[in-house]
Amino acid sequence: MTNPIRYHLAEDTIDEKDIKELISWLETSPRLTMGSMTKKFEAEWSKWLGRTYSVSNNSGSSANLLMYYALLESGRLRNKKVIVPSVGWVTTIAPAIQFGFEPIMCEADKETFALDTDYLEMLLKKHDPSVVVLVQVLGVPAKMDEILSLKERYGFILLEDACAAIGAKYRERNVGSFGDISSFSFYFGHQMSTIEGGMVSTDDKELNDLLLMLRSHGWSKDLDRETHSKLVAKYDIDDFHSPFVFYYPGFNLRTTDLNAKIGIGQIKKLNWILERREENHKRYLRNLEGRLQFQIPPEDSRVCSIHCGALAKDVDERKSIVESLGRHGVETRIFSAGNLGLHPFWISRYGIGSFPMADRIHHCGFFLPNHPSLKLEDVDYICNAVIEGLKKG
Ligand SMILES: Cc1ncc(COP(=O)(O)O)c(C=O)c1O
């Protein structure tokens, strides 16, 4: 029997106060399409994150699309081979397929569930790929020392998908500041939300310029004046034509100033959001450690989960926990997308991508609610529902 949902996996981080502020701002009849508010949001995001440039766009998936295509247009790739994670999201991999890369799937790490670095090194030796895509899984940082040391030795470009890991830290450094380009999602249920939204961040001016152009049709209007003028001079373009010259076959992945206004408000309360998520996550571990398998963060790191992910001992135990959660009105679901190598989009192209750890996450993983408005006593109630399921299993 499943009871009505009492505890949702996620709740909106845009609250009543944020909506009232938004209404007051809207009453001033501001510009709504992408403009100065978006620039302000990008600058504040870069400052918060600790990176030089950020390009706001309309989703984490669009952010991933931009990262791949900017690399392709950068002329920096020695081949089109890319290592992709087995645990992540479909749009972590989809652009590789859409842009004709050769994606090669990597096993998940037993502790962090991000890339297994031994498996990754084996793939690096065998394939010499240009690009590695790392997902920071659910706000638990990957083993960055090991990954950066492999980057140094094998010379690949690192794309860091931090879409579900905002606020997690590895040795005092924000996750999402390690990749040559990094992506973030601001969709409902993520650490913070702009309704829909995404961001790409980098310290590389050339890549930033490409990202800016590709976001909006391939034109140069969003570049700084000097870079725009250089392009205009290079192609000998007159003033009348110059705003509508397309240097790349771009997209329209723009966001709006309305989303940016919300985003600025979210950054203001981000510390509180992150603390509450961390506190709830720790409470889950305190109550359930030893009964379930959880991601183990590297030393000196900060976990900031969007949901608390856990693994049961086997499929039957997961079934029993899921049933108990249902009886107690607690929403649950599979762990992210499980193993992406077991999804039809992958199997139909490359055959089954089966790896022991990623398969275990697929078959035994599930999510427990975490959001800033979830109280510690709510976490205790949810844990009791899990324990009841464990006893019955
Ligand atoms: C790791 C990862 N990458 C990308 C995305 C896509 O983000 P969006 O829903 O904003 O498109 C998600 C969504 O949950 C994700 O978990």
The ligand as an SDF file (V2000), in Angstrom:
LIG
                    3D

 16 16  0  0  0  0  0  0  0  0999 V2000
   24.6800   15.2250  -13.6200 C   0  0  0  0  0  0  0  0  0  0  0  0
   23.6190   15.9700  -14.3790 C   0  0  0  0  0  0  0  0  0  0  0  0
   23.9430   16.6060  -15.5230 N   0  0  0  0  0  0  0  0  0  0  0  0
   23.0320   17.2920  -16.2260 C   0  0  0  0  0  0  0  0  0  0  0  0
   21.7180   17.4030  -15.8000 C   0  0  0  0  0  0  0  0  0  0  0  0
   20.7380   18.1760  -16.6140 C   0  0  0  0  0  0  0  0  0  0  0  0
   20.3170   19.3630  -16.0150 O   0  0  0  0  0  0  0  0  0  0  0  0
   18.9590   20.0800  -16.4890 P   0  0  0  0  0  0  0  0  0  0  0  0
   17.8310   19.3020  -15.9070 O   0  0  0  0  0  0  0  0  0  0  0  0
   19.0470   21.4740  -15.9320 O   0  0  0  0  0  0  0  0  0  0  0  0
   18.9420   20.0590  -17.9630 O   0  0  0  0  0  0  0  0  0  0  0  0
   21.3340   16.7590  -14.6130 C   0  0  0  0  0  0  0  0  0  0  0  0
   19.9410   16.8340  -14.1570 C   0  0  0  0  0  0  0  0  0  0  0  0
   19.5700   16.3480  -13.1130 O   0  0  0  0  0  0  0  0  0  0  0  0
   22.3160   16.0230  -13.8870 C   0  0  0  0  0  0  0  0  0  0  0  0
   21.9960   15.3770  -12.7440 O   0  0  0  0  0  0  0  0  0  0  0  0
  1  2  1  0
  2  3  1  0
  2 15  2  0
  3  4  2  0
  4  5  1  0
  5  6  1  0
  5 12  2  0
  6  7  1  0
  7  8  1  0
  8  9  2  0
  8 10  1  0
  8 11  1  0
 12 13  1  0
 12 15  1  0
 13 14  2  0
 15 16  1  0
M  END
$$$$
